[in-house]
Amino acid sequence: MNYPFCVDYFRDVNHKSAINELLAELDSNSESVTAHFDNLRHMPMGKYFEQLLLYILDKDPRFELLLTNHQIIEDKTTIGELDIILKDMKTNAIEHWEVCLKYYLQSQPSTDQRLMLGPSAKDDMDRKVRKLIGHQMKLSEHPSIKYLVGTGNIASKLFMKGQLFYHLGEQKTIAVDTNPFHDYGSWYYISEVKEILNESLRWIMLSKPDWIGTSEGYISGSLTKQEMIRHLEGHFANDHQPVLCAALKTTDKGCIEASRCFVVHDHWPRGKPPRYKK
């Protein structure tokens, strides 16, 4: 998003370089990382993303975690749960981060956030942003939080990541308050994929939490265009849930992700369609 209170993880070029070195070190010694996340209970993808962020924050000397996933309770009633309060060790600033991971499909070209819909079409960008700003980001103003942190001078920030998808063939119209440099892909109806999928690329269907990050390396199970079409037709013959697909370009070092697209049923976003026929 393009709000002034949206937070960027990296504070400066040196900080970004240090974190890139940390990530490279973790990649080269991935056993402890794998063990850490294998020990976590099953959780929704948004919570999993939050745990990824917390894992790095815990190892980043620039920040000190003060509170995480803290519930605010008044008279036995839960007011809300704030995600993260941390201290910037260089500036001594105290910050409250609300963490959000979202994927939205634009149902029709418009600057209206209400037309940026979740894949299941049960939520939209406008509703989510209003909840974050109107409720979640205000939780650090509660007296109990000021008492625990030791100050009322807490800057409330939004750490929002994800991807936006636009129907191929329609004008890409950016919704109001959207970062113009956002990550984006395309979405298609199932009846369109035969004409749209690229013959020269390999394809995979992504399951959560593999929506996070990009696909690269030696990936087993990638499909040709025709194989992918058959898999998608089989999916929509029995299910109406949208499918996130990644297009892979083959290199001498394996595959790299070239693009992403959602495939939806032909009646999206209007509920469950009639059974799809090939």
ABEGO torsion letter per residue (X at the ends): XABAABBBABABAAAAAAAAAAAAAAAABAAAAAAAAAABBBBBAAAAAAAAAAAAAAABAABBBABBGBBBBBGGBBAEBBABBBBBAAAGBBBBBBBBBBBBBBABBBABAAABBBAAGABBAAAAAAAAAAAAAAAAABAAAAAAAGBABBBBBBBBBEBBBBBBGBBBBBBBGBBAABBBBBBBBAAAAAAABBAABBBBBBBOAAABEBBBEBBBGBBBAAAAAAAAAAAAAABABBBBBBBBBBBAAEBBBABBBBBBBAAOABEBBBBBBX
